[in-house]
Amino acid sequence: MKKIISCLIILAICAALMPVAYASPPPRPVTVDYDDLTKMIVAGNAAYQKELQEIQKLEYTYDDLSQQRWDLYMDMDALPHAPETEASRKKLEDAADTVSANMRIIRNRINDQKKALDNRAALHAYPAQRMYMGHFILMIDSQLAAHELERLERELANCRLKLSRGLSTQTEVKNAEKNVDNQKDAIKAVRDAIDDNLTALARYLGLTSQIRLADMPQVDLDRIVGRNLKTDQADYIAAASSTAEKVLQGARDSFELNNTPLNRYNRDIALADFEKAKRDAEADFPKVYENLLNAYEDYMESTLVIDAQEDYDLAEMQFERGLISRNMLLNVEQMLEVTKSRYEQQRIQLCLLFREYEFNLIKP
């Protein structure tokens, strides 16, 4: 009987341990790099892949034509230079010229489709790029919120110390405690925003697992200055008026199919709207670039970090001489860290503004 009971106990223990032993570990977060965003998005886009296959078919056709032209040239080289072969040579030359013309047509078509496909990929990638960069702004917000919590907790500790010495009131302590609690709520809100942003980015990329991001991309901000503004303006106008242009093309197609007063009226209205859209974009562009340039100059000319460092160096010297308290030194040190974080945020926001500027130059 004891043996039976012992066996049952062992079986019960094994049964209890089996779920633990066979439980699958939680999936590891997927690391996403900024440079991989476009590739990840287009990989899951059926329409993009279909158009990419069409381009590949054209490239195969181009290669076949290139081989045909090569064969024609080889046939011409094989012909002896004699009067009786001139007709055959001329026929081969004409055939080679026809093949070359077809190759140029296909190459132009390939280039046009590739450019349109690259533009489409850039348009699809832009929201993901904004979420990616926005993550690092939120992370700095989280750091700043944590710094503020440290400051408020120091204030609370000082307030309680003063209360014990009769230098503060219970109301002041409660207000300090409330400030700490409110800051903890603010930290939670920022962390929730970080999680929500990562979840949204993962969903946009078609991922079901959690993700973590690699480093913030290095953006060459010097490309903001010295631009070809004439080209940028033309691209901006074309992109901003693209919707009106599509409407106009549809109205023109309808008019060509059926020349009625209504279709003529719709065509004329669409043409007027298209011209207005181009004029509005032309007027808006200088302000768009000026805003970007001003943000760039504000960032490059900022001395906030230098000034905060000088303030800290001075405070450190005063503390060593016993002129200020440690709490005052900590406050100045914290202000230096906050200023550095704010300056980094300014850089990321400038990167986002520059990315938005480039996005607005892409014609859908």
C-alpha positions in Angstrom: 0.0 0.0 0.0 2.8 2.4 0.9 4.5 1.6 -2.5 1.2 2.5 -4.3 0.9 5.7 -2.3 4.5 6.6 -3.0 4.0 6.1 -6.7 0.9 8.2 -6.7 2.7 11.0 -4.9 5.6 10.8 -7.5 3.1 10.9 -10.4 1.3 13.9 -8.8 4.6 15.8 -8.4 5.6 15.0 -12.0 2.2 16.1 -13.2 2.5 19.4 -11.3 6.0 20.0 -12.8 5.1 19.1 -16.4 3.5 22.5 -17.2 6.6 24.2 -15.9 9.0 21.9 -17.8 7.1 22.2 -21.1 6.1 25.9 -20.8 7.5 27.7 -23.8 9.7 30.7 -22.9 8.2 34.1 -23.8 9.3 35.3 -27.3 12.2 37.6 -27.4 11.6 41.2 -28.6 12.5 41.8 -32.2 15.2 44.4 -32.7 14.2 46.9 -35.4 16.8 49.2 -37.1 15.9 52.4 -38.8 17.6 51.5 -42.0 15.5 48.3 -42.2 12.1 50.0 -42.0 11.5 50.5 -45.7 12.5 46.9 -46.5 10.3 45.5 -43.8 7.3 47.5 -45.0 7.6 46.8 -48.7 8.2 43.1 -48.0 4.7 42.7 -46.7 3.1 44.9 -49.4 1.5 42.7 -52.1 1.0 45.6 -54.6 4.6 46.7 -54.2 5.9 43.2 -54.8 3.7 42.8 -57.9 5.0 46.0 -59.4 8.6 44.9 -58.5 8.0 41.7 -60.4 6.8 43.7 -63.4 10.0 45.7 -63.3 12.0 42.4 -63.2 10.1 41.1 -66.2 11.0 44.3 -68.1 14.7 43.9 -67.1 14.6 40.3 -68.4 13.2 41.6 -71.7 15.9 44.3 -71.8 18.6 41.6 -71.3 17.1 39.5 -74.1 17.1 42.5 -76.4 20.7 43.2 -75.5 21.6 39.7 -76.4 19.7 40.0 -79.7 21.6 43.1 -80.6 24.9 41.5 -79.7 24.0 38.6 -82.0 23.2 41.0 -84.8 26.5 42.8 -84.4 28.3 39.4 -84.4 26.5 38.5 -87.7 27.6 41.8 -89.2 31.2 41.2 -88.2 31.0 37.8 -89.8 30.0 39.1 -93.2 32.8 39.8 -95.6 33.2 43.3 -96.8 32.0 42.9 -100.4 29.4 44.5 -102.6 27.2 41.4 -102.7 26.9 41.5 -98.8 25.9 45.2 -98.5 22.2 44.4 -98.6 22.5 41.8 -95.9 24.7 44.1 -93.8 22.1 47.0 -94.2 19.3 44.6 -93.1 21.3 43.6 -90.0 22.1 47.2 -89.2 18.4 48.2 -89.5 17.4 45.3 -87.2 20.1 46.3 -84.7 18.9 49.9 -84.7 15.3 48.8 -84.1 16.4 46.6 -81.2 18.4 49.5 -79.8 15.3 51.8 -80.0 13.2 49.2 -78.2 15.9 48.9 -75.5 15.8 52.7 -74.9 12.0 52.6 -74.6 12.2 49.7 -72.1 15.0 51.3 -70.1 13.1 54.5 -69.8 10.0 52.6 -68.7 12.1 50.7 -66.1 13.6 53.9 -64.7 10.2 55.6 -64.5 8.6 52.6 -62.7 11.6 52.3 -60.4 11.3 56.0 -59.4 7.5 55.6 -58.9 8.1 52.5 -56.8 10.8 54.2 -54.7 8.5 57.1 -54.1 5.7 54.7 -53.0 8.1 52.9 -50.7 9.2 56.2 -49.2 5.6 57.3 -48.7 4.7 54.0 -46.9 7.9 54.2 -44.8 7.4 57.7 -43.6 4.9 57.0 -40.8 7.1 54.2 -39.5 10.1 56.6 -39.5 8.2 59.2 -37.5 7.2 56.6 -34.9 10.8 55.3 -34.8 12.3 58.8 -34.2 9.4 59.8 -31.9 10.4 56.9 -29.6 13.6 58.6 -28.7 11.8 61.9 -28.0 9.5 60.0 -25.6 12.5 58.2 -24.0 14.1 61.6 -23.2 10.7 62.8 -21.9 10.9 59.7 -19.5 14.4 60.7 -18.4 13.3 64.3 -17.8 10.3 63.1 -15.8 12.6 60.9 -13.7 14.9 63.9 -13.1 11.9 66.0 -12.0 10.8 63.2 -9.6 14.2 63.2 -8.0 14.0 67.0 -7.5 10.5 66.8 -6.0 11.5 64.0 -3.7 14.4 66.1 -2.5 12.0 68.9 -1.9 9.7 66.6 0.0 12.6 65.3 2.2 13.7 68.9 3.0 10.1 69.8 3.7 9.7 67.0 6.2 13.1 67.8 7.8 11.9 71.4 8.2 8.6 70.3 9.6 10.4 68.3 12.4 12.3 71.6 13.2 9.2 73.7 13.1 10.3 75.5 9.9 7.5 74.1 7.7 3.8 73.4 7.9 1.9 70.2 7.5 0.2 71.8 4.4 3.5 72.3 2.7 4.4 68.7 3.3 1.1 67.5 1.9 1.6 69.7 -1.2 5.1 68.3 -1.6 3.7 64.8 -1.3 1.0 65.6 -3.9 3.7 66.9 -6.3 5.6 63.7 -6.0 2.5 61.6 -6.6 1.5 63.7 -9.6 5.0 63.3 -11.0 4.8 59.5 -10.6 1.6 59.6 -12.6 3.3 61.7 -15.2 6.1 59.1 -15.5 3.6 56.3 -15.9 1.8 58.3 -18.6 5.1 58.7 -20.6 6.0 55.1 -20.2 2.5 54.1 -21.4 3.0 56.4 -24.4 6.3 54.7 -25.2 4.7 51.3 -25.0 1.7 52.4 -27.2 4.1 53.9 -29.8 6.2 50.7 -30.0 3.0 48.6 -30.3 1.7 50.9 -33.1 5.0 50.7 -34.9 5.1 46.9 -34.6 1.6 46.7 -36.0 2.5 49.0 -38.9 5.4 46.7 -39.7 3.2 43.6 -39.6 4.9 42.2 -36.5 3.0 40.4 -33.7 5.9 40.2 -31.2 7.2 43.0 -29.1 9.9 45.1 -30.6 12.8 47.2 -29.4 14.6 49.8 -31.4 18.2 50.1 -32.3 20.0 53.4 -32.2 18.6 56.8 -33.3 19.7 57.3 -37.0 22.4 59.7 -37.8 20.9 62.4 -40.0 23.2 64.6 -42.0 21.6 67.9 -41.0 24.1 69.9 -43.0 22.0 68.8 -46.1 19.5 71.4 -45.0 21.6 74.2 -46.2 23.0 74.7 -49.7 20.0 72.9 -51.3 18.9 73.4 -54.9 15.7 75.3 -54.0 14.6 75.6 -57.6 14.5 71.8 -57.8 12.9 71.4 -54.3 10.2 73.9 -55.2 9.3 72.1 -58.4 9.1 68.8 -56.5 7.1 70.4 -53.8 4.6 71.9 -56.3 4.3 68.6 -58.1 3.7 66.7 -54.9 1.2 69.2 -53.4 -0.8 69.4 -56.6 -0.8 65.7 -57.4 -4.3 65.0 -56.1 -5.8 67.9 -58.2 -3.7 66.6 -61.2 -5.3 63.1 -60.9 -8.8 64.7 -60.7 -8.0 66.7 -63.8 -6.8 63.6 -65.7 -10.0 61.8 -64.9 -12.1 64.8 -66.0 -10.1 65.0 -69.3 -10.6 61.2 -69.9 -14.3 61.6 -69.4 -14.5 64.5 -71.7 -12.5 62.7 -74.4 -14.9 59.7 -74.2 -18.0 61.8 -74.2 -17.9 65.5 -75.3 -20.9 66.8 -73.3 -21.4 70.2 -71.7 -21.2 68.7 -68.2 -18.0 66.9 -68.9 -16.5 70.0 -70.5 -17.6 72.0 -67.3 -16.0 69.4 -65.0 -12.8 69.4 -67.1 -12.6 73.3 -66.9 -13.3 73.3 -63.1 -10.6 70.5 -62.6 -8.1 72.5 -64.6 -8.8 75.7 -62.6 -8.4 73.7 -59.3 -5.1 72.2 -60.6 -3.7 75.6 -61.5 -4.8 77.0 -58.1 -3.2 74.0 -56.2 0.1 74.7 -58.1 -0.1 78.5 -57.3 -0.8 77.8 -53.6 2.1 75.3 -53.4 4.4 77.8 -55.0 3.4 80.4 -52.5 3.8 78.0 -49.5 7.2 76.6 -50.4 9.3 79.5 -49.3 7.7 79.5 -45.8 8.2 75.7 -45.5 11.9 75.9 -46.2 12.3 79.0 -44.1 10.8 77.2 -41.1 13.2 74.3 -41.6 16.2 76.7 -42.0 15.2 78.7 -38.9 15.0 75.4 -36.9 18.4 74.4 -38.1 20.0 77.8 -37.3 18.4 77.7 -33.8 19.9 74.3 -33.1 23.3 75.1 -34.5 23.6 78.5 -32.8 22.2 77.4 -29.4 24.6 78.0 -26.4 22.2 76.5 -23.8 24.4 73.5 -23.0 27.5 75.7 -22.9 25.8 78.1 -20.5 24.5 75.3 -18.3 27.9 73.8 -18.1 29.4 77.1 -17.1 26.7 77.4 -14.4 27.5 74.0 -13.1 31.3 74.6 -13.0 30.7 77.8 -11.0 28.3 76.0 -8.6 30.8 73.2 -8.1 33.5 75.7 -7.2 31.2 77.5 -4.8 30.3 74.2 -3.2 33.9 73.3 -2.7 34.4 76.6 -0.9 31.3 76.0 1.2 29.3 78.8 -0.3 26.3 76.7 -1.4 24.7 73.5 -0.1 24.9 70.1 -1.7 21.2 70.3 -2.6 21.9 73.5 -4.5 24.7 71.8 -6.4 22.5 68.8 -7.2 19.9 71.1 -8.6 22.4 72.9 -10.8 23.8 69.5 -11.9 20.3 68.3 -12.7 19.6 71.4 -14.7 22.7 70.7 -16.8 21.5 67.2 -17.5 18.0 68.5 -18.4 19.5 71.0 -20.7 21.6 68.4 -22.5 18.5 66.2 -22.8 16.4 69.1 -24.2 19.2 69.9 -26.7 19.2 66.3 -27.9 15.4 66.5 -28.2 15.8 69.6 -30.3 18.1 67.7 -32.6 15.7 64.8 -33.0 12.8 67.2 -33.7 14.9 68.9 -36.3 15.6 65.5 -37.9 11.8 64.9 -37.9 11.2 68.3 -39.5 13.8 67.6 -42.2 12.3 64.2 -42.8 8.9 65.8 -43.2 10.4 68.4 -45.6 11.8 65.6 -47.8 8.6 63.7 -47.6 6.7 66.7 -48.9 8.9 66.6 -52.0 7.8 63.2 -53.0 5.0 62.9 -55.6 2.6 60.1 -54.8 
